[in-house]
Amino acid sequence: MRFPRDAYWMVFLATSVVTWISVPLWRRWCIRKGLVDEPGGRKDHGCVIPLAGGLAVLTGLAFVVLMGWLAIQFDVMEGTGRQLLAHGMGRRVVPLGAVLLGALGMLLLGVLDDSRELPAGAKFVGQLFIALLVATAGVRATLFVPSLVFSYAVTVLWILTITNAVNFLDNMNGLCAGLGLIAAAWFATTAIRHGQYLVALLALSIAGALAGFLPHNFPRARVFLGDGGSHLTGFLLAVLALLPNFYSMAHPVRWAVLEPLVVLLVPLTDLSQVVCTRIRAGRPVWIGDHNHLSHRLVRLGLNRTQAVVVLWLVAAGAGVITLW
């Protein structure tokens, strides 16, 4: 049975619209609560910007997941689509629940960091706990190594790496959200090609949520993702790379498990070079600077919008490689 293709577009559009509508509501809430980014220091925006992006993205994602669950419970959907969705969600209720709980946890961790500036150690412990929760729920990588300890270790390392890579990369309007949208779209493409409809729906929900947020953040920012949004985006991308079966009997190509490295080429390259630069300079790796890929492109003569678009194009081009 094939999952109806129309449902994919409906999920993407519904998540986009709900997120787009929720941004102004969360923006006003953040202003009232003082959850804003003040200009100064390395932050060169000229006014106070609400950190509403992560809250809006999770709102869109949660809305679509809830609607899908309600559609199954009350027989709103009919035919093949309902049967497959009910079967898939029934089989993977624990992993999906852990992913959603982990997404909420990452958002709250980032929001706390936005509002109170958590110590790096406390933030790392929170990320580690969430990564272990997801791994315990069965969302794990194996890389063909028959060892449970190895599976836990590589899964936790992957989630921590991608979460922080995306968090580090959130330094220009539209950069983090745009790269997250592109990566989620490529993961959705892979899942659809392999018939993994549940993963595809989740990936398209994430892509849709980021698409709904992006007009509020690029090229002129009325809201930021904040640490809450960048933690959430990084975590969701890390999980999307773990959920699909890149290697299967229908697709018996072992190197295909490396596809996430290609899809996430820009965040991983940026993390690698900025960490190396900080270590060579004798600075803590978690202290920000202006040595990211985006900053380097600006120093080469591009403006900020052009730098962001160039990195978007690199990410989109890298994803094309996964089609082979």
C-alpha positions as CSV (number, residue, x, y, z in Angstrom):
1,M,0.0,0.0,0.0
2,R,1.2,3.5,-0.9
3,F,0.7,6.4,1.4
4,P,-1.3,9.2,-0.4
5,R,1.0,11.9,-1.7
6,D,-1.5,14.6,-1.1
7,A,-1.2,14.1,2.6
8,Y,2.5,15.1,2.5
9,W,1.6,18.5,1.0
10,M,-1.3,19.0,3.4
11,V,1.0,18.3,6.4
12,F,3.6,20.7,5.1
13,L,1.1,23.5,4.4
14,A,-0.8,23.0,7.6
15,T,2.3,23.2,9.8
16,S,3.6,26.3,7.8
17,V,0.3,28.2,8.3
18,V,-0.1,27.4,12.0
19,T,3.5,28.4,12.7
20,W,3.2,31.6,10.6
21,I,0.0,32.6,12.4
22,S,1.4,31.8,15.9
23,V,4.6,33.9,15.5
24,P,2.9,37.3,16.2
25,L,1.1,35.8,19.2
26,W,4.3,34.4,20.7
27,R,6.1,37.6,19.8
28,R,3.7,39.6,22.0
29,W,4.0,37.0,24.8
30,C,7.8,37.2,24.7
31,I,7.8,41.0,24.9
32,R,5.5,40.9,27.9
33,K,7.7,38.3,29.7
34,G,11.0,39.9,28.8
35,L,12.2,37.0,26.6
36,V,14.0,39.2,24.2
37,D,17.5,39.7,22.7
38,E,19.1,42.9,23.6
39,P,21.5,44.6,21.2
40,G,25.2,45.0,22.3
41,G,28.4,43.1,22.4
42,R,28.6,40.6,19.5
43,K,24.9,41.3,18.8
44,D,24.7,44.1,16.2
45,H,21.0,44.3,15.6
46,G,19.7,47.8,16.5
47,C,16.7,47.0,18.6
48,V,15.2,44.5,21.0
49,I,14.1,41.3,19.2
50,P,11.7,38.8,20.8
51,L,12.9,35.2,21.0
52,A,9.7,33.7,19.8
53,G,10.8,31.4,17.0
54,G,11.3,28.2,18.9
55,L,7.9,28.5,20.6
56,A,6.2,29.1,17.3
57,V,8.0,26.2,15.5
58,L,7.0,23.7,18.3
59,T,3.4,25.1,18.2
60,G,3.1,24.3,14.5
61,L,4.7,20.8,14.9
62,A,2.5,19.9,17.9
63,F,-0.7,21.1,16.2
64,V,-0.1,18.8,13.2
65,V,0.8,15.8,15.4
66,L,-2.3,16.4,17.5
67,M,-4.5,16.7,14.4
68,G,-3.1,13.5,13.0
69,W,-3.8,11.6,16.2
70,L,-7.4,13.0,16.4
71,A,-8.0,12.1,12.7
72,I,-7.1,8.5,13.6
73,Q,-9.2,8.4,16.8
74,F,-12.3,9.9,15.3
75,D,-12.1,8.3,11.8
76,V,-11.7,11.6,10.1
77,M,-9.3,10.0,7.5
78,E,-10.4,7.3,5.2
79,G,-8.9,4.5,3.2
80,T,-5.2,3.6,2.9
81,G,-3.9,6.8,4.5
82,R,-5.7,6.2,7.8
83,Q,-4.7,2.5,7.9
84,L,-1.0,3.2,7.3
85,L,-0.9,6.2,9.7
86,A,-2.7,4.2,12.5
87,H,-0.4,1.3,11.9
88,G,2.8,3.4,11.9
89,M,1.9,5.5,14.9
90,G,0.8,2.4,16.8
91,R,4.1,0.6,16.2
92,R,6.3,3.6,17.0
93,V,4.3,5.3,19.7
94,V,7.2,5.1,22.2
95,P,9.9,6.5,19.9
96,L,7.6,9.2,18.7
97,G,6.6,10.1,22.2
98,A,10.3,10.3,23.2
99,V,11.1,12.5,20.2
100,L,8.3,15.0,21.1
101,L,9.2,15.0,24.7
102,G,12.8,15.5,23.8
103,A,11.8,18.4,21.5
104,L,9.9,20.1,24.3
105,G,12.9,19.5,26.6
106,M,15.4,21.0,24.2
107,L,13.1,24.0,23.7
108,L,12.7,24.6,27.4
109,L,16.5,24.2,28.0
110,G,17.2,26.8,25.3
111,V,14.5,29.2,26.6
112,L,16.1,28.9,30.1
113,D,19.4,29.7,28.5
114,D,17.9,32.7,26.7
115,S,16.4,34.1,29.9
116,R,19.0,33.2,32.5
117,E,22.2,32.4,30.6
118,L,22.8,28.9,31.9
119,P,26.4,27.7,32.6
120,A,27.8,25.6,29.8
121,G,28.0,22.6,32.0
122,A,24.4,22.7,33.1
123,K,23.3,23.1,29.5
124,F,25.4,20.1,28.4
125,V,23.9,17.9,31.2
126,G,20.4,18.8,30.0
127,Q,21.3,18.0,26.4
128,L,22.9,14.7,27.5
129,F,19.8,13.7,29.5
130,I,17.5,14.3,26.5
131,A,19.8,12.4,24.2
132,L,19.8,9.4,26.5
133,L,16.0,9.6,26.8
134,V,15.7,9.3,23.0
135,A,18.3,6.5,22.7
136,T,16.5,4.6,25.5
137,A,13.2,4.8,23.6
138,G,14.8,3.0,20.7
139,V,15.8,5.8,18.4
140,R,19.4,4.7,17.9
141,A,22.1,4.3,15.2
142,T,24.1,1.1,14.9
143,L,26.4,1.7,12.0
144,F,26.5,-2.1,11.5
145,V,28.2,-2.6,14.9
146,P,26.4,-5.3,17.0
147,S,27.0,-3.6,20.3
148,L,24.3,-1.9,22.5
149,V,26.9,0.2,24.2
150,F,28.3,1.4,20.9
151,S,24.8,2.2,19.7
152,Y,24.0,4.3,22.7
153,A,27.4,6.1,22.5
154,V,27.2,7.0,18.8
155,T,23.5,8.1,19.1
156,V,24.1,10.4,22.1
157,L,27.3,11.8,20.4
158,W,25.3,12.4,17.2
159,I,22.5,14.2,19.0
160,L,24.8,16.4,21.0
161,T,26.9,17.2,18.0
162,I,24.1,18.2,15.7
163,T,22.2,20.1,18.3
164,N,25.2,22.2,19.1
165,A,26.3,22.6,15.5
166,V,22.9,24.1,14.7
167,N,22.9,26.2,17.8
168,F,26.4,27.6,17.0
169,L,25.3,28.4,13.5
170,D,22.4,30.6,14.5
171,N,24.2,33.9,13.9
172,M,22.5,35.7,11.0
173,N,18.8,36.2,10.0
174,G,17.4,33.2,8.3
175,L,20.5,31.1,8.4
176,C,19.6,28.5,11.0
177,A,15.9,28.2,10.0
178,G,16.7,28.1,6.3
179,L,19.4,25.4,6.7
180,G,17.0,23.4,8.9
181,L,14.2,23.7,6.3
182,I,16.5,22.5,3.6
183,A,17.9,19.6,5.6
184,A,14.4,18.5,6.8
185,A,13.2,18.6,3.1
186,W,16.1,16.3,2.0
187,F,15.3,13.9,4.9
188,A,11.7,13.9,3.8
189,T,12.7,13.2,0.2
190,T,14.8,10.2,1.3
191,A,12.0,8.8,3.5
192,I,9.4,9.2,0.7
193,R,11.7,7.4,-1.8
194,H,12.2,4.5,0.6
195,G,8.4,4.3,1.5
196,Q,9.0,5.5,5.1
197,Y,5.8,7.6,5.3
198,L,5.8,8.3,9.0
199,V,9.4,9.7,8.9
200,A,8.5,11.7,5.8
201,L,5.4,13.2,7.6
202,L,7.6,14.2,10.6
203,A,10.3,15.7,8.3
204,L,7.7,17.6,6.3
205,S,6.1,18.9,9.6
206,I,9.5,20.2,10.7
207,A,10.2,21.7,7.3
208,G,6.8,23.3,7.3
209,A,7.2,24.8,10.7
210,L,10.5,26.4,9.8
211,A,9.0,27.6,6.5
212,G,6.2,29.3,8.5
213,F,8.8,31.0,10.8
214,L,11.2,32.1,8.1
215,P,9.3,35.1,6.6
216,H,9.3,36.6,10.1
217,N,13.1,36.2,10.4
218,F,14.5,36.8,6.9
219,P,15.7,39.1,5.5
220,R,14.6,41.5,8.2
221,A,14.1,39.9,11.6
222,R,11.0,40.7,13.7
223,V,11.7,37.6,15.8
224,F,14.7,35.4,16.5
225,L,14.8,31.6,17.0
226,G,16.8,32.1,20.1
227,D,18.7,29.3,21.9
228,G,15.3,27.7,22.4
229,G,14.6,27.6,18.7
230,S,18.1,26.6,17.6
231,H,18.3,23.8,20.2
232,L,14.9,22.6,19.0
233,T,15.9,22.7,15.3
234,G,19.2,21.0,15.9
235,F,17.7,18.2,18.0
236,L,14.9,17.6,15.4
237,L,17.4,17.4,12.6
238,A,19.6,15.0,14.6
239,V,16.6,12.7,15.2
240,L,15.5,12.9,11.6
241,A,18.9,11.4,10.6
242,L,18.4,8.5,13.1
243,L,14.8,7.6,12.2
244,P,15.0,6.5,8.5
245,N,16.5,3.2,7.4
246,F,19.1,4.4,4.9
247,Y,20.2,0.8,4.5
248,S,17.7,-1.9,3.9
249,M,17.1,-5.0,1.7
250,A,15.3,-2.7,-0.8
251,H,18.3,-0.3,-0.7
252,P,21.4,-2.4,0.1
253,V,24.0,0.3,-0.2
254,R,26.1,0.5,3.0
255,W,27.5,4.0,2.4
256,A,23.9,5.3,2.3
257,V,24.1,5.6,6.1
258,L,26.5,8.5,5.6
259,E,23.8,10.5,3.8
260,P,23.0,12.6,7.0
261,L,26.6,13.8,6.9
262,V,26.0,15.1,3.4
263,V,22.6,16.7,4.2
264,L,24.1,18.4,7.3
265,L,27.4,19.4,5.6
266,V,27.1,23.1,6.3
267,P,26.4,22.9,10.1
268,L,29.1,20.2,10.5
269,T,31.7,22.0,8.5
270,D,31.0,25.2,10.4
271,L,31.2,23.5,13.8
272,S,34.5,21.8,12.9
273,Q,36.2,24.9,11.7
274,V,35.0,27.2,14.4
275,V,35.9,24.7,17.2
276,C,39.4,24.2,15.7
277,T,39.8,28.0,15.5
278,R,38.8,28.5,19.1
279,I,41.1,25.7,20.4
280,R,44.1,27.1,18.5
281,A,43.4,30.5,20.0
282,G,43.1,29.0,23.5
283,R,39.5,30.0,24.0
284,P,36.6,27.9,25.3
285,V,34.8,26.3,22.4
286,W,31.4,27.5,23.7
287,I,32.3,31.2,23.7
288,G,31.0,32.8,20.5
289,D,33.0,34.8,18.0
290,H,32.9,36.0,14.4
291,N,34.7,33.1,12.8
292,H,31.7,31.2,11.4
293,L,31.3,30.4,7.7
294,S,28.7,33.2,7.4
295,H,31.1,35.8,9.0
296,R,33.9,34.7,6.7
297,L,31.7,35.2,3.6
298,V,30.8,38.7,4.8
299,R,34.5,39.5,5.2
300,L,35.0,38.3,1.6
301,G,32.7,41.1,0.5
302,L,29.2,39.7,0.6
303,N,26.4,41.3,2.6
304,R,24.6,39.3,5.3
305,T,21.7,38.3,3.1
306,Q,24.0,37.2,0.3
307,A,26.1,35.1,2.7
308,V,23.0,33.4,4.1
309,V,21.7,32.6,0.6
310,V,25.1,31.2,-0.5
311,L,25.1,28.8,2.5
312,W,21.5,27.8,1.7
313,L,22.6,27.0,-1.9
314,V,25.6,25.0,-0.7
315,A,23.3,23.0,1.6
316,A,20.7,22.4,-1.2
317,G,23.4,21.4,-3.6
318,A,24.9,18.9,-1.1
319,G,21.5,17.3,-0.6
320,V,21.3,16.6,-4.4
321,I,24.2,14.1,-3.9
322,T,21.9,11.9,-1.8
323,L,19.7,11.2,-4.8
324,W,22.3,8.9,-6.3
